Amino acid sequence: MKTKIHGTQTPVGNGSVLSQLDLNNKNIQFELLSYDKHQTLEGLQIEPIAMTYIKHLEHLGLEVPNVTTVIAKQKGAGNARCFFVWDRNNNWASQEYIRTLQRLAPYTTFSVGFDEESCDFYCHKPGREEKVISLQTYLQGKRSFATIPFPSIKQNVRDIERQMAVFWGRLHGAFETIDNFRNEVLLNRVMKNFVIQPFFSWLWDLDRIVLYRNQYWEIELKHKYPFRRGTKAPLKFGINIGQAKLVRDLGTAGVRTLHLILVKPDWKKDSDPGYIFNRRDIYHKVLLIGTELTLAKAEALLNQKAHESDETTSFTGATKNHFLEISATDFHVLGSYQTPPEEVARNIKCLLDGVSLEKVTDRLLESCRINK
């Protein structure tokens, strides 16, 4: 029997619950989304691009379970990794995907849903639908917190002007429908930042899950630029060490990972990704590249010496992350932002089929760089 749902608490409006907020009000939407790094909000601008590629993959016969996957872990030896899967369709493909994740976390995998009437996220253990509980209330109880410790975001990673430029100038109009924006951006961020994040030390999410030839794939799209250590050193891309461990573990459970990068042509940390909307003259220089991060590749990455990034890469801007390096030449060229999305989708499918495409070279990446 379903337990009483009390409502998801937020740090917005002096601790308002989600049901008290008008989620169609753009000012409220901005308050919810701006409780994050400006880089995260800027990164959401490529979400519609990913959705377009995924839509064309569906046209090619791939099945796309409508799920959002959040993985969390608390510091301390013996603490298990937790999987939270918001399953919007509750069909065979999504349920089988959740059962696959259970191989990694038999006791800490949760099916998540959203109750529209109460505006609350609820959860249950897979196969135990009779024991439905409010997710935020459950996690708060497990941690024995009297109040929810919403993290404080440092101002050095929370540039309000940049956030406003993204939200009011570009982000809202990038989605086809209001429902797409609400589900793919707004509620996803609420679940990650307010329902789950306060109770864990580390958080990751999986971008898109597809089912192709009875094989589950995670297809993740990042928006970044390469770097090198020395003027003549080979170009590399960074990957968070926690993400690399997750890729390895997903591989052992049978979920393969396709790692895509929309390469920024401006190789500066603070460059504004708004060029995607207003610099058509450089669309051909915005390369889309990809590689499968196989189990063997993940193991090789994790044998590297890890490097330390600055505080801007963490959620709050107060801690540092550790990352590993992937050679740029490990990637294949899938096209550019100018390439028709149906052609890009065909190239992505080629990678899933193991077909070798044009390899990325340092020279190619350099030729697409601007503002050198």
N, C-alpha and C positions, 0 to 999 in steps of 0.2 A: 504494500500500500504506500502511496506517495506521501512523504512527510511534508509538513508545512514549510513553504519557502518564504524566507524573510526579506530577500532582496540583496543584490550586490552593492556593497558599499564602495564609494569612490572618494578620492581626496578633493573632488570638485565641489564647490559651493559649501565649504565648511563641513565636508563629510556627508554629502547627500547620497542617498541610495539611488541606484540607476533608474528605478521606476519614478522618481521625483523629477527626473531631468527630461526635457523635451529633446529627444534625439534627432528631431528634424530641424532644430534650431541651430543655425550655423555657428553662432557664438558658443553654444554648449559643445558642439562638435569640436570646435577649435580648442576649448579648454581641455577636453578629454585627450585630444591628440597631442597637444603641446606639453603634456606631462611626460616628456621624453626628450631625448637628444634631438637637436635640429637635424643632425645627420640621418637619424632614423626617419624622421618625417620627410626629409628630402629623398631618401631612398625609396619611400613608398610611391614616388612618381613613376618608377619602372614597373609597379604592380600591374597596371593595365597592359603594359607591353607583354609581360609574362602571360597574362590571361589571354591575349590575342594568339600567342604561339600555341598555348594549350588548346584553345578552341579549334585551331586548324589541325592539331594532332588528333583531336576527337573526330574530325572529318576524315582522317586517314584510318580510322578504325580502332584507335586506342581508347580504352575505357578510363575515365577520370573520376575516381571516387570523390565526392564532395566533402572532404575532411580538412580540418585544421589540426595539426599535430604540434603539441608543445611538450618539450622534455625538460625536466627540472631535477636538480640535485642539491642537497644540502651538504655543507662542509662536514667533515668528520668521517673517520674510518667506519666502514660498515653501513653507512647510509646508502640506501638503494636509489638508483635513478628511477624517476617516476615518468610515466607516459600519460598524457592527457589528450584524448582524441575527440574533438568536436565533430560528431558524425551527423551531418545535416540530412542525409538521405536514408540512412539505416537500411541499406540493401546488402545483397550478398557480397559484392566487391569490397564495400567498406567494412563489413563485419569480419570478413576473412583477413583483411589488412590488420585489423585490431588483434585478431587471434595470432597473427604473425608477430606483432610486437610483444605479445605476451610471452613469447619464447625468451625474450631478453629480460622481462620484468614480470614474472608470473603473479606476484602479489601486489604490484604497484602500477598496474595498467588500468586506466579508467576511461570509460565511455562518457562523453560530456554532451549535454544538450542545453538548449536555451529555451526558457519558458517565456513566451511573448507577453502573457498576461501579467506576470509578476516581474518581468525584466530581470530574471535571475538565471545564472548558470547552475545546473545541477549535474550530478554525476552518479554513476554506479559501476560496480565491477562488471566486466563482460559476463553475460549470461545470468546476471542477478538483478534484473530489471525491477524486481519487487522491492529492492532496498535502494530507493532513490533519495539522495540527500543534496542539500545546497553545497556546492563545491567550495565556495569561499568559507562558509561556516565550518565545514568539515576540516579544511586545512588549518583554520584558526584554532579549532579545538585540538587537533593533533599537535600543534606547537604550544598549546596552553597560553595563548596570548590574550590578555584582557582587551586590548585594542589592536587594530590592524596596523602594522608598522610600514605604512607606505614609504618607500625610499625617497630621500631628498635628492633631486637632480642638481648637480653643480651648475652654476651659471656659465662656466667656461665652455660647457657643451650644450647649453640651452639658450641659443641666440634667438630671442623672440622675434626680431625683425626678419630673420631668415625663415623662421617658422611661419610667420604671417605671409611672407612672399610666396611660400610653397602652397599654403592652404588656400588663401584667398585668390592667388593669381593663377594657380595651375592645377592643384590636386583635385579639387572638387569637380572640375569640368572634364577630367581625364577618364571618368567612368561613364559607361553607357547609360546606366540607370541609377536612381537613388538607392535602390535595394542592393545593387552591386557595391556601391560605396559603403553602405551601412554594414553589410555582411563581410566584405572582403577587407575593409580597413577599420571602420569604427569599432565594431563588436570584437573583431580579432584583437585589437590593441587593448580593449577593456579586459578581455579574458587574460591576456598575457601580463599586462602591466599592473592590474588591480586585483585580479582574482588569484593568480598563481605567483607572480614575481615576489610579493612581500614575504613569502614563507620559505624562500629558497635562496641559496647562494649563487647558483648558476642557472641560466635558462637558455635553451636553444629551441628553434622551431624548424620544421621541415616545410619547404616552400610548396611543392606540388607532388602529389602521388599519382602515378599512372599505372595501369595494368595492361601489359602488352605480352601476348603469347604466354599467358599464365605466369608472368613474372612481374613482381612489383618493383617499380623504380621510383626513387625520389629524384625529381628534377628541380634543381635549385638554380636561381638566377641571381648573380651578384653584379654589382655596379662598382667597378674599381679600376685602378690603373696599375701597371707594373712598376717595379723598382729594380735597382741594381746596387750592388755593394762595390763601388769603384767604377771608374769611367769606362773600363773595358770588360767589366764583368757581365755575365749573361743576365738577361732579364728574368725576374721571378714574380710570382703572385703569392700573397700571404694567405694562410688558412689557419683559423683559430685551432689551438691544440685540442680543445674540447670537441670541436666539430669533427676533427680528424678521428678522434676516438669513437665518436658516434657513427661516423661512416664505416669504420672497421666493424663495430658491433652490429650495425644494421646488415652489413655484408654477411656476417656469420648467421644471422637469422634469415637470410635469403632476400633482403631488400637491397637492390643495387642502386648506385648513386651516379647520376649524370650531372656534372658540375659545369654550369654555363656562366660566362662572364660577358657582360656588356661593357666593353673597355672604354673608359673615359679617355677622350683624346687630350684632355688637359691634365698633365701629371702633377697636379698640386693638391694637397690635402683639403684645402678650403675652397676648391673650385665649385661653383654653383652648377648642379646638374640641370638647371632650367634650360640649358642649351638644347635639350631634347625637344623643347616646345618652340624655340625661337631662333635656332641656327640651322636652317635647312641646308645651308651651304656646306656644312661639315657632316651631314648625315652619313656620307660615304666613308668618313673617317672613324665612325663609331662602330668598331668591329664587334660581332658576336662570335665568341669562340667557345669550345666545349671539349670536355674529356670525361671518360668514365673513370671515377675514382674506385678502382677495383680493390678487393681485399688486400691484394699484394701491394698495391700502391699505398694504401693507407698504412700498412705495416711498415713500409719503407719510410714514409713520412714520419711516423712516430719514433723511428730510430734516429732521426735527426736531433741535433742540439736545438732546443727551442730558443726563440728570440723574444724579447720583451717589447711590447708596444706601449704607447703613451696612454694616459688616462682617457683620452677622447674615445677609445674603442670600447670602454665599459659602459654599462647601462646608466650608472649614476655619474660618471666622470670622476669618480673618487679612487678607483682601483686600476691596476694595470692588468692586461691580458698577455698571454703567451701565444706565440704563433709559430708556424712552420712554413717552409717555402716550397712552392711547386714551380718547376721550370716552365717558362712560357712555351717552350718547344714541345711540351707534353700535350698541348691543345691542338684542336683542329678548327679550321675556319668554317663557320656556318653561314656567314654572310655579313651584312652590315645593317645599320638601322634603316638604310635606304632599300634593302632587299625586300621584295614582297613577302609578307609573313607566311604565305602558303609554301613558298620556296624554302624558307627557313625551317618550317615544320618538316618538310620532306628530308632536309639535311639532318635534323635532329633524329628523325626516324632511322636514317642511315646509321647514325652512331649507335642507336639501340640495337640495330641488326649486326653491328660489328664491322660495318663497311668503313674503310679508311678514306678519309677526305683530305683535302689540302692541309698540310701541317703549318702551324704558326711559326714564323721566324722572327728573330729580333729585328731584322731589317724591315719586315712588314709593319711591326708595331711602331717602330721609329718613324716610318713614312706616314703614319696616321696621327702622329703627335702634333699638337698645336702649341703655340706660346712657349717655344723652346727657350 
